[in-house]
Amino acid sequence: MLSPKRDRKNLKWQLEVAATLTMSHPVQFPRDPYATKSITEDEIKEIMRKFPQICSVCQQYEPEVKTYKWCSGCKSQLYCSRECQKKDWRQHKPICRPDVRKVRLRELTLNLTTDFTFSAFIEIATVLHIGLSTSSSDKPFCVGVHLGIEPEDILDFARLRGDIDAIPESATKVRKKHKGMLQINNIFTCPEELLGGRETLLSLVNSAKEDAIKDRFYAPKLPTGVMAFFLGDSFKILKAPVVIHPVYMDMAMRRQPFKLRIPATGATVTQPMSTQSCIQYINTSIRLDKFDDFSLRTDMMPEDELIIRNSAGDAYEQDSDGLEHLRIRMVSEYVYRVLLGLEQPGAVVLRKKPTEPVEDKASSSYFHVPRN
């Protein structure tokens, strides 16, 4: 914790500068002309029909003809038959209620995965995480993508942690409701059991191969598997079968570095392509999207704020998975390294003509502008 007032003031200034970080990559994907439009409820239903579904009770894979039905009460449980719904009712009844948050999270996740650029770098990050760019494997991969909702203003993130002084409620007269944004915390190897077991995994993979063949890019050596998107403590939002596109495989093998730049200092540096740098590229793009063109902004909930508050201490009991994945991201992304004091203070010093960046011994991926 930073107790001196001067330290808190300096940290606030450093964070404001660090949050202006921009990232670019030599490969630029064309923007989808519909990417700036928020997905409607009807479009969500249409997209969800394309994703293979699993019965919430018997874990049976849905056939090509879509016959499974969602619970009419909460829209979050899927059943293959009336019998499975009746069997699950005693356990499901106490929690069966419309969950606006779940619906909104599903919408945000679909907005993320249907964006051409974001989905491309998620697949590239997956290839780099598993090591598929250097070795081929016929075994289907199984990865989890952990998401988080955090304040769009990095200063609000620091205030929730207690790193800088909070705005007194008496000054605002009402408790401030933080505006949040979707962020990717981590990509990790996911146990098959979380996706319904081996049989379900193979069924999903076969479905992905069929779609790739229809799109005319499938080849036997292309990695195939399943991605599951999680939030908080293993709350599964969505799972989808994936065949890694050959273009993304080529990008992962080439590993062209990203270019990082802080406009306020003019300092630039290259960062090697890795799983975490691909994630940082996506998160930085979302952070800089002030007008919400990607439709990835939403109001924060108390459970989102709790994870951020606990990240300042050693409390894992509230949300161990959420904390673990958030902390992994915080030690790898530039703006959070500044927050944690892992960067030299000189890294974000404002100068008209900043000193030439040199390699940081702690991490060659980050800026280190020496003091005068």
C-alpha positions in Angstrom: 0.0 0.0 0.0 1.1 3.5 -0.8 0.6 5.6 2.4 2.3 8.9 1.7 0.1 11.4 -0.1 2.9 12.3 -2.6 3.2 8.6 -3.6 -0.5 8.3 -4.2 -0.6 11.5 -6.2 2.4 10.3 -8.3 0.8 6.9 -8.8 -2.4 8.5 -10.0 -0.5 10.5 -12.6 1.5 7.5 -13.7 -1.6 5.4 -14.2 -3.3 8.1 -16.3 -0.3 8.2 -18.6 0.1 4.4 -18.7 -3.6 3.9 -19.6 -2.9 5.8 -22.9 -0.8 2.8 -24.1 -1.4 1.8 -27.7 -0.5 -1.5 -29.3 -0.2 -2.3 -33.0 0.7 -5.4 -35.0 2.1 -5.7 -38.6 -0.9 -7.7 -39.6 -4.0 -5.6 -39.8 -7.4 -7.3 -40.1 -10.3 -5.6 -42.0 -13.0 -4.2 -39.7 -16.4 -5.8 -40.0 -18.8 -3.1 -41.2 -21.3 -4.4 -38.6 -18.8 -4.6 -35.8 -20.0 -1.3 -34.3 -23.5 -2.5 -33.9 -24.6 -4.2 -30.7 -25.9 -7.7 -31.2 -29.7 -7.8 -30.9 -31.6 -10.5 -29.0 -32.8 -12.1 -32.2 -29.2 -12.2 -33.5 -28.0 -13.8 -30.3 -30.6 -16.5 -30.7 -29.5 -17.1 -34.3 -25.8 -17.3 -33.3 -26.6 -19.6 -30.4 -28.3 -22.0 -32.7 -25.0 -22.5 -34.5 -23.2 -23.5 -31.3 -23.6 -27.2 -30.4 -25.5 -27.4 -27.1 -25.4 -29.9 -24.2 -28.3 -31.1 -22.0 -27.9 -29.7 -18.5 -28.9 -33.0 -17.0 -27.8 -36.0 -19.1 -25.0 -34.1 -20.9 -26.2 -35.5 -24.2 -25.0 -33.6 -27.3 -27.7 -31.9 -29.3 -28.3 -33.4 -32.8 -28.0 -31.3 -36.0 -31.8 -30.7 -35.9 -32.2 -28.3 -33.1 -34.7 -29.8 -30.7 -33.4 -28.9 -27.2 -35.3 -26.3 -25.2 -34.2 -23.6 -22.7 -35.9 -23.3 -19.4 -38.6 -20.7 -19.9 -38.1 -19.3 -16.4 -34.4 -18.4 -16.4 -33.2 -19.0 -20.0 -30.0 -20.5 -18.6 -30.7 -24.3 -18.4 -31.0 -26.4 -21.5 -32.9 -29.7 -21.7 -33.1 -32.4 -24.3 -36.5 -33.7 -23.1 -39.3 -33.1 -20.7 -38.1 -36.0 -18.6 -34.7 -34.3 -18.0 -36.4 -31.1 -17.1 -38.6 -32.8 -14.5 -35.6 -34.7 -13.1 -33.8 -31.4 -12.6 -36.7 -29.4 -11.3 -36.2 -30.1 -7.6 -32.6 -28.8 -7.7 -33.2 -26.1 -10.2 -36.4 -24.6 -8.7 -34.7 -22.5 -5.9 -32.5 -20.7 -8.4 -34.8 -20.5 -11.4 -35.3 -16.8 -12.0 -34.6 -14.4 -14.8 -30.9 -13.5 -14.6 -30.3 -10.3 -16.5 -26.6 -10.4 -15.7 -26.2 -13.9 -17.3 -28.0 -12.7 -20.4 -25.8 -9.5 -20.6 -22.6 -11.5 -20.1 -23.6 -13.9 -22.9 -24.2 -10.9 -25.1 -20.8 -9.3 -24.3 -19.0 -12.6 -24.9 -20.7 -13.0 -28.3 -19.8 -9.4 -29.2 -16.2 -10.3 -28.3 -16.0 -13.6 -30.3 -17.8 -12.3 -33.3 -15.3 -9.4 -33.8 -12.9 -10.5 -36.5 -9.8 -9.1 -35.0 -10.5 -10.2 -31.4 -11.4 -13.7 -32.4 -8.3 -14.0 -34.5 -5.9 -13.1 -31.6 -7.8 -15.3 -29.2 -7.1 -18.2 -31.6 -3.5 -17.1 -31.9 -3.1 -16.9 -28.2 -4.6 -20.4 -27.9 -2.0 -21.8 -30.3 0.8 -20.2 -28.4 -0.5 -21.3 -25.1 -0.8 -25.0 -26.1 2.4 -24.9 -28.2 0.6 -26.0 -31.4 2.8 -23.7 -33.5 5.8 -25.9 -32.9 4.3 -29.3 -32.6 1.3 -31.0 -34.3 -1.1 -33.1 -32.4 -4.2 -35.0 -33.4 -5.6 -34.8 -29.9 -8.3 -32.1 -29.6 -7.3 -29.2 -27.4 -9.5 -27.9 -24.5 -8.9 -24.3 -23.4 -10.7 -21.9 -21.1 -10.8 -18.2 -21.6 -11.3 -16.4 -18.3 -13.1 -13.1 -18.6 -13.6 -10.2 -16.1 -15.6 -7.0 -15.8 -13.6 -4.1 -14.5 -13.8 -0.3 -14.4 -13.2 1.4 -17.8 -11.2 4.0 -15.8 -7.9 2.6 -14.4 -8.2 5.1 -11.5 -11.4 3.5 -10.4 -9.6 0.1 -10.4 -6.9 1.6 -8.2 -9.6 3.1 -5.9 -11.3 -0.2 -5.4 -8.0 -1.8 -4.4 -7.2 1.1 -2.0 -4.1 2.1 -3.9 -5.3 5.7 -4.3 -7.8 7.7 -2.2 -11.4 7.0 -3.0 -13.8 9.9 -3.8 -15.8 10.6 -0.6 -19.4 9.7 -1.0 -20.3 13.1 0.6 -18.7 14.8 -2.4 -20.8 12.9 -4.9 -23.9 12.5 -2.5 -24.6 9.1 -4.0 -22.5 6.0 -4.2 -20.6 5.9 -7.5 -21.7 3.2 -9.9 -18.7 2.2 -11.9 -19.0 1.8 -15.6 -17.3 -1.4 -16.6 -15.8 -3.1 -19.6 -15.1 -6.7 -20.6 -11.5 -7.9 -20.3 -9.7 -11.2 -20.9 -7.8 -12.2 -17.8 -6.2 -15.5 -18.9 -6.2 -18.4 -21.4 -5.6 -21.7 -19.7 -5.8 -25.5 -20.2 -9.3 -26.6 -19.3 -10.2 -30.1 -17.9 -12.5 -32.1 -20.2 -14.9 -32.6 -17.3 -15.8 -28.9 -17.3 -17.0 -29.3 -20.8 -19.1 -32.4 -20.3 -16.5 -35.2 -20.7 -14.6 -36.8 -23.5 -17.7 -37.9 -25.6 -19.1 -34.4 -25.5 -15.7 -32.9 -26.5 -15.4 -35.2 -29.5 -18.9 -34.4 -30.6 -18.2 -30.7 -30.5 -14.9 -31.2 -32.4 -16.6 -33.1 -35.2 -19.1 -30.3 -35.5 -16.3 -27.8 -35.8 -14.6 -29.9 -38.6 -17.9 -30.0 -40.5 -18.3 -26.3 -40.4 -14.6 -25.8 -41.5 -15.1 -28.1 -44.4 -18.2 -26.0 -45.5 -16.0 -22.9 -45.2 -13.4 -24.6 -47.4 -10.4 -24.1 -45.1 -10.2 -27.4 -43.2 -7.1 -29.6 -43.4 -6.4 -32.7 -41.3 -3.3 -31.1 -39.6 -5.2 -28.0 -38.4 -5.6 -27.9 -34.6 -9.2 -28.6 -33.5 -10.7 -28.3 -30.1 -13.1 -26.5 -27.8 -13.0 -23.0 -26.1 -15.0 -22.4 -23.0 -15.5 -18.8 -21.7 -15.7 -18.4 -17.9 -16.3 -15.5 -15.5 -15.5 -15.3 -11.8 -15.4 -18.6 -10.0 -15.8 -21.0 -12.9 -19.2 -19.6 -14.1 -19.3 -20.9 -17.7 -20.9 -18.4 -20.1 -20.4 -20.1 -23.4 -18.5 -23.0 -25.1 -17.7 -23.3 -28.8 -15.8 -25.8 -31.0 -12.9 -24.3 -33.0 -10.7 -25.2 -35.9 -7.7 -22.9 -35.9 -7.6 -21.1 -39.2 -4.4 -21.6 -41.3 -3.8 -17.8 -41.4 -3.7 -17.7 -37.6 -1.5 -20.7 -37.4 1.0 -19.0 -39.8 0.9 -15.8 -37.6 1.6 -17.9 -34.5 4.6 -19.5 -36.2 6.0 -16.2 -37.4 5.5 -14.5 -34.1 5.9 -11.0 -35.4 6.2 -8.7 -32.3 3.7 -6.0 -31.3 4.7 -2.4 -31.2 3.8 -0.6 -27.9 3.7 3.2 -27.6 2.8 5.7 -24.9 1.7 8.9 -26.7 2.4 11.2 -23.7 6.1 10.2 -23.6 6.7 9.2 -27.2 8.4 6.1 -25.9 8.0 3.0 -28.1 9.2 -0.6 -27.8 8.5 -3.9 -29.4 7.0 -6.8 -27.4 7.3 -10.4 -28.5 4.2 -12.2 -29.5 3.0 -14.5 -26.7 -0.3 -15.6 -25.2 -0.2 -12.7 -22.7 0.8 -10.1 -25.3 -2.1 -11.2 -27.5 -4.5 -10.8 -24.5 -3.0 -7.4 -23.7 -3.6 -6.3 -27.4 -7.3 -7.2 -27.1 -7.7 -5.6 -23.7 -5.9 -2.4 -24.7 -8.1 -2.1 -27.8 -11.2 -2.4 -25.6 -9.8 0.1 -23.0 -9.2 2.7 -25.7 -12.7 2.3 -27.2 -14.1 5.3 -25.4 -17.3 5.4 -27.5 -18.0 1.7 -27.1 -17.9 0.8 -30.8 -17.2 -2.8 -29.8 -20.3 -2.9 -27.5 -18.2 -4.4 -24.7 -19.2 -1.9 -21.9 -21.6 -2.7 -19.1 -22.3 -1.7 -15.5 -20.3 -3.3 -12.8 -21.9 -5.5 -10.2 -20.9 -5.9 -6.6 -19.3 -9.3 -7.3 -17.1 -7.7 -10.0 -15.9 -5.1 -7.5 -15.3 -7.7 -4.8 -12.8 -9.5 -7.0 -10.8 -6.3 -7.6 -10.9 -5.4 -3.9 -9.6 -8.8 -2.9 -6.8 -8.6 -5.5 -5.0 -6.1 -3.1 -4.7 -8.7 -0.4 -4.4 -12.4 0.2 -8.1 -13.2 0.4 -8.8 -16.2 -1.9 -11.8 -17.6 -0.2 -14.4 -15.3 -1.9 -13.5 -16.0 -5.5 -10.4 -18.1 -5.9 -10.5 -18.6 -9.6 -11.4 -15.0 -10.4 -8.6 -13.7 -8.3 -6.0 -16.2 -9.6 -6.7 -15.3 -13.3 -6.9 -11.6 -12.6 -3.5 -11.6 -10.7 -1.9 -13.5 -13.6 -2.9 -10.7 -16.0 -1.9 -7.9 -13.5 1.7 -9.1 -13.4 2.0 -9.2 -17.3 0.1 -6.1 -18.6 1.9 -2.8 -18.6 -0.7 -0.6 -16.8 -1.1 -3.0 -13.9 2.7 -3.5 -13.6 2.8 0.3 -13.0 0.0 -0.1 -10.4 1.9 -2.9 -8.6 5.2 -1.1 -8.7 6.8 -3.6 -11.0 7.8 -0.8 -13.4 10.5 1.8 -12.9 8.8 5.2 -12.1 10.8 6.7 -15.0 8.9 4.5 -17.4 6.0 6.9 -17.6 7.8 10.2 -17.1 6.4 13.0 -19.3 9.0 14.5 -21.6 8.9 16.3 -24.9 11.9 14.3 -26.0 12.0 11.1 -23.9 15.2 9.2 -23.4 15.7 6.3 -25.8 14.0 3.2 -24.3 16.4 0.5 -23.2 15.7 -3.1 -22.2 14.3 -3.6 -18.8 16.3 -6.4 -17.0 13.1 -7.4 -15.1 11.2 -7.9 -18.4 12.3 -7.1 -21.9 8.7 -6.6 -22.9 8.2 -3.3 -21.1 9.4 0.3 -21.2 12.2 1.4 -19.1 13.2 5.1 -19.5 16.1 5.9 -17.2 15.9 8.9 -14.9 18.2 11.8 -15.5 
